[in-house]
Amino acid sequence: MAQASPAIVIHAGSVLAVPGQAPLGPQTIVIRDDRIVSVEAGLKPAENFGTGSRLIDLSDKFVLPGLIDLHVHLAIMMNADSSTVGSEAKLAMAAAGYANKLLQAGVTTVRDVGDNAGVTPALRDAFANGELAGPRVFVAGRIISRTGGHGAKKPGPGELPYSPAACDGTESCRRAVRENVEQGSDWIKVTVSGSGRESSGRADAAPILLPDEMTAVAEAAKQADRPIAAHAHSTAAINLALSAGARTIEHGTYFDDASVALFKRQHAFLVPTAFVADFVGSKLDMFAGGKDGRQSADLKAWADAAVAGPGRAWRAGIPLGLGTDGGPSFDTTSTAREIELYVASGVPAAEAIKAATSNGAAILGMGSELGQVKPGFLADLIAVDGNPVDDPARLRTVVFVMKQGIVHKSGPPISAARVRIER
């Protein structure tokens, strides 16, 4: 009989075992290999769990599941600079570095929803194989959009060549999905409206895809068993994507009552990305104007609507995931900031954290393995000082990170008194 692996025993001061429920008091969390094997009330001696057990003392910390960011662009720079322009290799290194910083910030799982340079499948595999340190990554590969649509802009002088997947007519839309699947995509990302910065992202704008094009994307994705993440701001774009069977709506600024009914009927989720809207709203001089751009007052109205979106959606009963639209151009506290913006918009803190943990796991099809601190679940754990349900800003300073049983961050160096091997 094979001998059990030595246990990692965590003494936790408080544990958010099931997001959305009340935190537990002191608990002993036992981990073998990459899984949680038990969660027991009180602080039990490590020697109870066998020879070679390792004790990690977080008895003065609050432990919760690793965070899940459902909307990142690891390999897209908002403002390309000399370190990335013209080199996909350098862009890949920037993406790997940013991903590792996300992990250090407590984000143990991400969904990359658009990488037109084609580097994220290799990063996903390198992180999964332990060749590089980074979060668990689900990739959507190349953004699918019509010619000239959002995500399919031609690069400017000196910018990296992008290769978005063209969706012009039903046959090319199907081909775009199939090519993404062939290239290793876990999800399909399709843009159904313009961005919030474009007139094609206004509330009353028509979708940028024709109905038969959206249907073709959905049919090919269903055939390949790939869920769809649909970028949609305008009401008509949101409803077209939901009617076609999108699993998540990204941004979803201008949903209406019909949208709410479709979300519920289709069991779909909204991923609002308030962080990037708040960022744009704070820098109107940078983002207003330009070709097809919106002027400052109009852009500010969109940003305000988008930042208020999570609360409006929660009050309407739309299930929420959490995503930031973050990438190497942003600070890695963006995920924590997104949670704070949810709360500021009226989402209870417990529900905002649930969106960033167990809801995210459910969206990714891993609801029985991620997003909770329970036996049988993957050991993705983070720790902070104090209760983030009372003060979500505590998530800006994560002091301990474990992904799949491996410690990636332990705050200040853990002394011999805090970690010991039982012999």
Secondary structure as UniProt FT lines:
FT   STRAND          7..15
FT   TURN            19..20
FT   STRAND          27..32
FT   TURN            33..34
FT   STRAND          35..41
FT   HELIX           46..49
FT   TURN            51..52
FT   STRAND          54..65
FT   STRAND          67..72
FT   TURN            74..75
FT   TURN            82..86
FT   HELIX           88..104
FT   TURN            105..106
FT   STRAND          107..112
FT   TURN            116..117
FT   HELIX           120..128
FT   TURN            129..130
FT   STRAND          136..139
FT   STRAND          144..145
FT   TURN            147..148
FT   TURN            150..151
FT   TURN            157..158
FT   STRAND          165..166
FT   HELIX           170..182
FT   TURN            183..184
FT   STRAND          188..191
FT   TURN            196..197
FT   HELIX           199..201
FT   TURN            203..204
FT   HELIX           211..223
FT   TURN            224..225
FT   STRAND          228..232
FT   HELIX           235..244
FT   STRAND          248..251
FT   TURN            253..254
FT   HELIX           257..266
FT   STRAND          269..271
FT   HELIX           274..281
FT   HELIX           284..287
FT   TURN            291..292
FT   HELIX           296..316
FT   TURN            328..329
FT   TURN            332..333
FT   HELIX           334..344
FT   TURN            345..346
FT   HELIX           349..355
FT   TURN            356..357
FT   HELIX           358..363
FT   TURN            364..365
FT   TURN            367..369
FT   TURN            375..376
FT   STRAND          381..384
FT   TURN            388..390
FT   HELIX           392..396
FT   STRAND          398..403
FT   TURN            404..405
FT   STRAND          406..409
FT   TURN            416..418
FT   STRAND          419..421
//
